[in-house]
Every structure is written in C-alpha cells, then in structure tokens.
Amino acid sequence: MELPGYTELAPGPGDSVKPFLPIKSLPPLLNRRVILIATAAINSANIFTNGLFQNIYLIYRMAEAIGWLPIFIVSEKPKSIDEVPKILQNCRVTSIDEMVKQPIPIGIYLEIGMSVDPAMRSYLKLLGAKICKLYLGNILNIDIETALFYHPMTFIHHSVGGHDEIWVSPHYLQHSQYAAAINHIEVGGPGQRVAPYIWDPSILLDDGRRKLGWRPRNSGEKQVLLIMEPNISFQKSSLVPIMAVEAFYKKNPDANFELIVVNGEKLVQATYFLPSIYQHLSIVKDDKVKILGRRDMKDIMNEHPSLICLCHQVNNDYNYMTLELLYTGFPLIHNASSWSEFGYFYKENNIMDAAGLIEFVMKSHEDRVEVYKSHAHALAWRHSPYNPDVQAGWKALLE
C-alpha cells in the first residue's frame, strides 16, 4: 500500500547496471571451480616490462569476480614475498612441482605468460582441466618477421600439443585462424574463440597508493614530447611519430620542446636508420631529440608530468599504454581507430594530421582536460573486469 508522502524515484542513468553475479549465489571458496593461470613469476622488476603481466593479473581478478577460484601456476615460486609487488601479494600461487605432488580438481588450465610441455597438459587433463591458450600478442606478424629477418630464432610463443581451445584478444582477430591452425585446432571450429579485452588502472596506480596525473607546464618550461613504442617490429614503431614531430618543427621553428624517444636504441641499431633518415632531420641537427633505453610508464609520468605522447601502431589498436595515458589525463596523439573518439586521433599514417595535433594539444589541452578524463573513464569502464557485460563474456568463454 502506498501512502501520501512516500518517495518515488525516477530512473537514474546507472539503474540499468546490475551485478553479473548476485553475492548470495556465490559458492563457498572451496566449492568454486579452479582456473590455473600459467605465467612466469611476476615481480617488481618485470610487471611493467609490457602489458602482458598486468593483463594476467587482471584476468586473475576478473575470474575471481565471476565466481571462479584463480591460481597462478609458475615454474618456480618467488623466494621472498618482498620480490612480489604489493598488489599481487594476496594472489594464490602454486608451482608445477607442487601441482604434481598435491593435485586438485581443475576446471580450466589457461596458458598466457608461460607454456608447459604436452605431457604436463595431459596430466592436467586427468585432473579435469580443459586446456586453453590465450594469445595476447600479434603472433602472425611476429612469426612472419621472425622467419624473414631472424633466422636463428624460434617461435618461443608456440608450444604445440594437447590444447582444447585457442583464444585471442579481439584486436588480434585477424590471426585467430592462424593461431588455431598452428595449434592443431579446427580452423573456424568451436575451439577457436575470442576473449573479451580487459583493463583496469589498479597496477598503474598501485590500488590508489601511487598518484599520477598530467599538469599544465609552467611558464617557460620546455614541452616534452614523448614517443614510447617498443621499436621491435613495424607493429609499434616510432618512425611515423618522429616524422610528425619533424613536420611540426618545420612549421613551428621557435617552439620550445624536447622529443624523448624511449626504446630508441632499437631504432639506431637498424643499419639504414641513422645514415638514411635520422641524421637528416632538423630536430636532430638542432639537438631537439633525446634517445633513451627502456623505461616504464609510471617513472616517465613522474619525471615529465606535462608530457605529450605520440604513438603509432599497426594491427594493435588495443594497448595498455594508450589506456594508462588517457586515464591519467596525459594528452595522447594516436592512430588507434577502435578508440578514435578518445584522445587526439589521427588516421593511419597521416603525418601532417599528427603534426597539426601536436600544435593543437600544446595550445588547448589544458582547457579540455576534464572532458578528456571523463572520456577516458568511460573507455576504462567499457573494458573493465568489473563491467557486468565483460564478465558475462568471460563467463561464457570459461563455461
């Protein structure tokens, strides 16, 4: 019965968001299905090596959030808890030896950052496991380049035999058939699947313990332009962004800036790059460029809180670096077409558009930063491991 004065609520913008898993339906810990996640040991030294280890941790958290019991399985456990980043210290970890000595029922065995031999996979099948492998790299491009240019090398990301399913990230859909074929999975069959992409800022921000964010540069302060591509293949290369900065400089010769190229030693090792391209650039002749080795994102953000970042990728639209920069408000000039509405987007290899965006960002990002961050948070929610739609996609994949 309704009485006068009872409050009536109009629908709010978040009313359609409901938990994927009701809390009361979650079974007790020991009654949950186990997912073993194979990975190299994650430590403080390698967690920012690339996005892979962050992704592995987020899959662990996402699996737990949808009611599974995730356990990392590693070849060797860390000797000291101090070697493990604080955010990972409450994760369950076992070793291959421990699993052999004390077996438990397993629902899914998922290889991401480490592979075992087919005999071990057969043993895990005896424990009830479905054997799955998730590729989070552009293996088709990597394998083509390796075969062409690095003859002594082998394809270390393939350890074939005993898999039931092969999964790929959505932005690597173009090589899902190749991934299935090379692992003896029926091409186009039910064992060739796509895993929803996930990202969360918890690793970058250390669960809120680390404060990172963009600020406007002070009067007279030199503008830092940053390029942070790995430069180990054409997929993620600094070449186009460098040429965009060159084009910007020719139009703005009085601009007060410095270009920092992280992972730049990979470029200068290329026989043709120095004599054919690098030494002819005006930004090089006028001492505007600094070449650095590998650095991690959190340190770069701390050292250069007013930086503007440029990136260029091919067949690699989804990228943790992109999300990290967007989320913390750092202006990002990028060509990821899937995220073209976020940040400052230029199409494909359009150097002049990218150069124009450098000038635009320098003048106007400060006036747009709150809108910029609101867009970034919306994008983060789209891929969040806590988004019910993402969780539903993973639940379907696991079960």
C-alpha positions as CSV (number, residue, x, y, z in Angstrom):
1,M,0.0,0.0,0.0
2,E,1.3,3.4,-0.9
3,L,0.7,6.4,1.5
4,P,0.9,10.1,0.8
5,G,4.5,11.3,1.1
6,Y,6.1,8.1,0.1
7,T,9.2,8.8,-2.0
8,E,9.1,7.8,-5.7
9,L,12.4,7.6,-7.6
10,A,12.7,8.4,-11.3
11,P,15.1,6.1,-13.2
12,G,18.7,7.2,-12.9
13,P,21.5,6.9,-15.6
14,G,23.0,3.9,-13.7
15,D,19.9,2.0,-13.0
16,S,20.5,-0.4,-15.9
17,V,23.8,-1.6,-14.3
18,K,23.2,-4.7,-12.3
19,P,25.8,-7.1,-10.8
20,F,26.6,-10.1,-13.0
21,L,26.8,-12.4,-10.0
22,P,24.4,-11.9,-7.1
23,I,26.5,-12.0,-3.9
24,K,24.4,-14.6,-2.2
25,S,24.7,-17.1,-5.1
26,L,28.5,-17.2,-4.8
27,P,29.5,-20.6,-3.5
28,P,32.0,-21.1,-0.7
29,L,35.7,-20.8,-1.6
30,L,36.4,-24.5,-1.7
31,N,33.3,-25.2,-3.9
32,R,34.4,-22.9,-6.7
33,R,35.8,-24.2,-9.9
34,V,39.6,-23.8,-10.2
35,I,41.2,-21.9,-13.1
36,L,45.0,-22.4,-13.3
37,I,46.7,-19.4,-15.0
38,A,50.1,-20.3,-16.2
39,T,52.6,-17.4,-16.1
40,A,56.2,-16.6,-15.4
41,A,56.7,-15.4,-11.9
42,I,55.5,-11.7,-11.8
43,N,57.9,-9.5,-9.7
44,S,58.6,-5.8,-9.2
45,A,61.2,-5.8,-11.9
46,N,59.0,-7.2,-14.7
47,I,55.5,-6.1,-14.0
48,F,55.9,-3.1,-16.3
49,T,58.0,-4.9,-18.9
50,N,54.9,-4.9,-21.1
51,G,51.2,-5.2,-20.7
52,L,51.2,-9.0,-20.6
53,F,51.8,-9.4,-16.8
54,Q,49.3,-6.7,-16.0
55,N,46.8,-8.5,-18.2
56,I,47.5,-11.8,-16.4
57,Y,46.8,-10.2,-13.0
58,L,43.5,-8.6,-14.3
59,I,42.3,-11.9,-15.7
60,Y,43.0,-13.4,-12.2
61,R,40.9,-10.7,-10.6
62,M,38.2,-10.9,-13.2
63,A,38.0,-14.7,-12.8
64,E,37.6,-14.3,-9.1
65,A,34.9,-11.6,-9.6
66,I,32.7,-14.0,-11.6
67,G,32.9,-16.8,-9.0
68,W,35.9,-18.9,-10.1
69,L,38.9,-19.8,-7.9
70,P,42.0,-18.5,-9.8
71,I,45.5,-19.8,-9.0
72,F,48.7,-18.7,-10.7
73,I,50.9,-21.7,-11.7
74,V,54.6,-20.9,-12.2
75,S,57.7,-22.8,-12.9
76,E,59.3,-21.5,-9.7
77,K,57.8,-19.5,-6.9
78,P,59.5,-16.3,-5.6
79,K,62.0,-16.9,-2.9
80,S,60.8,-13.9,-0.9
81,I,57.4,-12.2,-0.6
82,D,59.3,-8.9,-1.0
83,E,60.1,-9.7,-4.6
84,V,56.3,-9.7,-5.3
85,P,54.6,-6.3,-5.9
86,K,52.3,-5.4,-3.0
87,I,49.2,-5.5,-5.2
88,L,49.9,-9.2,-6.0
89,Q,50.9,-10.4,-2.6
90,N,47.5,-11.9,-1.8
91,C,47.2,-13.8,-5.0
92,R,47.2,-17.6,-4.8
93,V,50.4,-19.2,-6.4
94,T,51.5,-22.7,-6.9
95,S,54.3,-24.3,-8.8
96,I,54.3,-27.1,-11.3
97,D,56.1,-29.4,-8.8
98,E,53.5,-28.7,-6.2
99,M,50.7,-29.4,-8.6
100,V,52.2,-32.8,-9.4
101,K,52.8,-33.7,-5.7
102,Q,49.4,-32.4,-4.5
103,P,46.9,-32.5,-7.4
104,I,43.5,-30.9,-7.1
105,P,40.4,-30.8,-9.4
106,I,40.8,-28.2,-12.1
107,G,38.2,-26.7,-14.4
108,I,40.4,-24.6,-16.8
109,Y,44.1,-24.6,-17.4
110,L,44.9,-21.3,-19.2
111,E,48.4,-20.6,-20.7
112,I,49.2,-16.9,-21.1
113,G,52.7,-16.0,-19.9
114,M,54.2,-19.5,-19.7
115,S,53.7,-22.8,-21.5
116,V,54.2,-26.4,-20.3
117,D,55.0,-29.4,-22.4
118,P,52.3,-31.7,-23.8
119,A,52.9,-34.4,-21.2
120,M,52.1,-31.9,-18.4
121,R,48.9,-30.8,-20.3
122,S,47.9,-34.5,-20.5
123,Y,48.4,-34.8,-16.7
124,L,46.2,-31.7,-16.1
125,K,43.5,-33.1,-18.3
126,L,43.4,-36.1,-15.9
127,L,42.6,-33.6,-13.2
128,G,39.6,-32.5,-15.2
129,A,41.1,-29.4,-16.9
130,K,40.1,-28.0,-20.2
131,I,43.4,-26.9,-21.8
132,C,43.3,-23.4,-23.2
133,K,45.9,-20.9,-24.6
134,L,45.3,-17.2,-24.8
135,Y,47.5,-15.2,-27.3
136,L,47.9,-11.6,-26.3
137,G,50.5,-10.7,-29.0
138,N,50.3,-10.3,-32.7
139,I,51.7,-13.7,-33.4
140,L,51.1,-13.7,-37.2
141,N,53.1,-10.6,-37.8
142,I,55.8,-11.7,-35.3
143,D,56.1,-15.1,-37.0
144,I,56.4,-13.6,-40.5
145,E,59.1,-11.1,-39.3
146,T,61.0,-13.8,-37.4
147,A,61.1,-16.1,-40.4
148,L,62.3,-13.3,-42.7
149,F,64.8,-11.4,-40.6
150,Y,65.9,-13.5,-37.6
151,H,66.8,-16.9,-39.0
152,P,68.4,-18.4,-35.8
153,M,65.4,-17.6,-33.7
154,T,62.5,-19.9,-32.9
155,F,58.8,-19.1,-32.3
156,I,59.0,-19.3,-28.5
157,H,55.3,-18.4,-28.0
158,H,54.2,-21.7,-29.6
159,S,54.4,-24.9,-27.6
160,V,52.1,-27.1,-29.6
161,G,50.1,-30.2,-28.4
162,G,47.2,-31.0,-26.1
163,H,45.2,-27.8,-26.4
164,D,41.4,-28.0,-26.4
165,E,40.9,-24.3,-27.3
166,I,42.8,-21.3,-28.6
167,W,41.7,-17.8,-27.6
168,V,42.8,-14.5,-29.0
169,S,42.2,-10.9,-27.9
170,P,39.6,-9.0,-30.0
171,H,42.2,-6.8,-31.7
172,Y,44.0,-9.9,-32.9
173,L,41.0,-11.4,-34.5
174,Q,42.9,-11.3,-37.8
175,H,45.2,-14.1,-36.7
176,S,42.7,-16.3,-34.9
177,Q,42.7,-18.8,-37.7
178,Y,46.5,-18.9,-37.8
179,A,46.5,-19.4,-34.0
180,A,44.1,-22.3,-34.3
181,A,45.9,-24.0,-37.3
182,I,49.3,-23.9,-35.8
183,N,48.0,-25.5,-32.6
184,H,46.1,-28.3,-34.4
185,I,42.7,-26.8,-33.5
186,E,39.9,-26.9,-36.1
187,V,40.0,-23.7,-38.0
188,G,36.7,-21.9,-37.6
189,G,35.5,-24.6,-35.2
190,P,34.3,-24.2,-31.6
191,G,37.8,-24.3,-30.2
192,Q,38.8,-21.1,-31.9
193,R,37.5,-18.3,-29.7
194,V,37.8,-14.6,-28.8
195,A,38.4,-13.4,-25.2
196,P,37.0,-10.0,-24.2
197,Y,39.6,-7.4,-23.7
198,I,40.1,-6.1,-20.1
199,W,41.9,-3.2,-18.5
200,D,41.9,-1.6,-15.1
201,P,44.2,1.1,-13.6
202,S,45.0,-0.8,-10.5
203,I,48.5,-1.9,-11.5
204,L,49.5,1.6,-12.8
205,L,48.1,3.3,-9.7
206,D,49.1,0.5,-7.2
207,D,45.5,0.3,-6.0
208,G,45.5,4.0,-5.2
209,R,48.8,4.1,-3.4
210,R,50.5,5.8,-6.4
211,K,49.4,9.2,-7.6
212,L,49.9,10.0,-11.2
213,G,48.4,12.7,-13.4
214,W,49.0,15.4,-16.0
215,R,49.6,19.0,-15.2
216,P,50.0,22.1,-17.4
217,R,53.6,23.1,-17.9
218,N,54.8,26.1,-16.1
219,S,55.7,29.4,-17.9
220,G,59.0,29.0,-19.7
221,E,59.1,25.2,-19.1
222,K,60.2,23.2,-22.1
223,Q,57.4,21.0,-23.6
224,V,58.3,17.3,-23.5
225,L,57.1,15.2,-26.4
226,L,57.3,11.5,-25.7
227,I,57.4,8.5,-28.1
228,M,57.4,5.2,-26.2
229,E,56.9,2.5,-28.9
230,P,59.0,-0.8,-28.5
231,N,60.5,-0.5,-32.0
232,I,61.0,-4.2,-32.3
233,S,58.7,-4.5,-35.4
234,F,56.6,-2.5,-37.7
235,Q,53.5,-3.0,-35.4
236,K,54.6,-0.5,-32.8
237,S,57.2,1.9,-34.2
238,S,58.4,5.4,-33.5
239,L,59.1,6.2,-37.2
240,V,55.8,7.9,-38.1
241,P,55.6,10.0,-34.8
242,I,59.2,11.1,-35.3
243,M,58.4,12.4,-38.7
244,A,55.3,14.1,-37.3
245,V,57.5,16.0,-34.8
246,E,59.8,16.9,-37.7
247,A,56.8,18.3,-39.6
248,F,55.6,20.2,-36.6
249,Y,59.1,21.7,-36.0
250,K,59.4,22.9,-39.6
251,K,56.1,24.8,-39.2
252,N,57.0,26.0,-35.7
253,P,60.7,26.6,-35.6
254,D,60.5,28.7,-32.4
255,A,58.7,26.0,-30.4
256,N,60.3,25.3,-27.0
257,F,60.3,21.5,-26.8
258,E,62.3,18.3,-26.5
259,L,61.5,15.0,-28.1
260,I,62.2,11.9,-25.9
261,V,62.3,8.6,-27.8
262,V,62.1,5.7,-25.3
263,N,63.3,2.3,-26.7
264,G,65.1,4.4,-29.2
265,E,68.3,2.3,-29.2
266,K,66.3,-0.3,-31.2
267,L,66.0,2.3,-34.0
268,V,69.6,3.3,-34.0
269,Q,70.7,-0.3,-34.2
270,A,68.9,-0.5,-37.6
271,T,71.7,-0.2,-40.2
272,Y,69.8,2.1,-42.5
273,F,68.1,4.4,-39.9
274,L,71.0,6.6,-38.8
275,P,72.5,7.4,-42.2
276,S,69.3,7.4,-44.3
277,I,66.8,9.1,-42.0
278,Y,67.9,10.2,-38.6
279,Q,70.9,12.4,-39.4
280,H,68.9,14.4,-42.0
281,L,66.2,15.5,-39.6
282,S,66.1,19.2,-38.5
283,I,65.1,18.1,-34.9
284,V,68.3,16.1,-34.7
285,K,70.5,18.8,-36.2
286,D,69.1,21.3,-33.8
287,D,69.5,19.0,-30.8
288,K,65.9,18.5,-30.0
289,V,65.9,14.7,-29.7
290,K,67.0,12.5,-26.7
291,I,67.3,8.8,-27.3
292,L,66.6,6.6,-24.2
293,G,66.6,2.9,-23.4
294,R,63.6,1.1,-21.9
295,R,61.7,2.9,-19.3
296,D,58.4,2.2,-17.6
297,M,55.3,4.4,-17.8
298,K,55.0,5.3,-14.1
299,D,58.6,6.7,-14.0
300,I,58.2,8.6,-17.2
301,M,54.9,10.2,-15.9
302,N,56.6,11.2,-12.6
303,E,59.6,12.7,-14.3
304,H,57.7,14.6,-17.0
305,P,54.2,15.4,-15.6
306,S,53.4,17.8,-18.5
307,L,54.4,15.4,-21.4
308,I,52.5,15.0,-24.6
309,C,52.7,11.4,-26.0
310,L,52.6,10.3,-29.6
311,C,52.2,6.7,-30.8
312,H,51.7,4.8,-34.0
313,Q,50.6,1.2,-34.3
314,V,49.5,-1.2,-37.0
315,N,47.1,-4.1,-36.1
316,N,47.5,-3.2,-32.5
317,D,44.5,-1.0,-31.7
318,Y,44.1,-2.0,-28.1
319,N,47.1,-1.1,-26.0
320,Y,47.7,-0.7,-22.3
321,M,49.9,2.3,-22.8
322,T,47.1,4.2,-24.5
323,L,44.7,3.5,-21.7
324,E,47.2,4.4,-19.0
325,L,47.9,7.8,-20.6
326,L,44.2,8.6,-21.3
327,Y,43.1,7.6,-17.8
328,T,45.7,9.9,-16.0
329,G,44.9,12.8,-18.3
330,F,48.1,12.9,-20.3
331,P,47.4,14.1,-23.8
332,L,47.8,11.2,-26.3
333,I,48.1,11.6,-30.1
334,H,47.3,8.2,-31.5
335,N,46.0,6.3,-34.6
336,A,44.0,3.5,-32.8
337,S,40.9,3.6,-35.0
338,S,38.8,1.5,-32.5
339,W,39.3,4.3,-29.9
340,S,39.1,7.2,-32.4
341,E,36.6,9.1,-30.3
342,F,39.0,9.2,-27.3
343,G,42.2,11.3,-27.0
344,Y,43.6,13.0,-30.1
345,F,43.2,10.7,-33.1
346,Y,44.9,10.8,-36.5
347,K,44.2,8.3,-39.2
348,E,46.6,5.6,-40.2
349,N,49.9,7.1,-41.3
350,N,48.8,10.7,-41.7
351,I,51.9,12.6,-40.6
352,M,50.6,16.1,-41.3
353,D,47.4,15.4,-39.2
354,A,49.6,14.2,-36.3
355,A,51.8,17.2,-36.6
356,G,48.8,19.5,-36.5
357,L,47.5,17.8,-33.4
358,I,50.8,18.5,-31.6
359,E,50.2,22.2,-32.1
360,F,46.6,21.9,-31.1
361,V,47.3,19.9,-27.9
362,M,50.0,22.4,-26.8
363,K,47.5,25.2,-27.0
364,S,44.3,23.7,-25.9
365,H,44.7,20.5,-23.8
366,E,44.6,22.4,-20.5
367,D,41.1,23.8,-21.4
368,R,39.8,20.3,-22.3
369,V,41.4,18.1,-19.6
370,E,38.3,17.4,-17.6
371,V,36.3,16.4,-20.6
372,Y,39.3,14.3,-21.8
373,K,39.4,12.4,-18.5
374,S,35.7,11.8,-18.5
375,H,36.0,10.2,-21.9
376,A,38.9,8.1,-20.6
377,H,37.0,6.8,-17.6
378,A,34.1,5.8,-19.9
379,L,36.6,3.9,-22.1
380,A,38.1,2.3,-19.0
381,W,34.6,1.1,-17.9
382,R,34.0,-0.4,-21.4
383,H,36.9,-2.7,-20.8
384,S,36.8,-3.1,-17.0
385,P,37.0,-6.6,-15.5
386,Y,34.2,-5.4,-13.2
387,N,31.8,-4.4,-16.0
388,P,28.9,-6.9,-16.0
389,D,28.9,-7.2,-19.8
390,V,32.7,-8.0,-19.8
391,Q,32.1,-10.5,-17.0
392,A,29.3,-12.2,-19.0
393,G,31.6,-12.5,-22.0
394,W,34.3,-14.2,-19.9
395,K,31.8,-16.4,-18.1
396,A,30.6,-17.7,-21.5
397,L,34.2,-18.3,-22.5
398,L,35.1,-20.3,-19.4
399,E,32.0,-22.4,-19.2
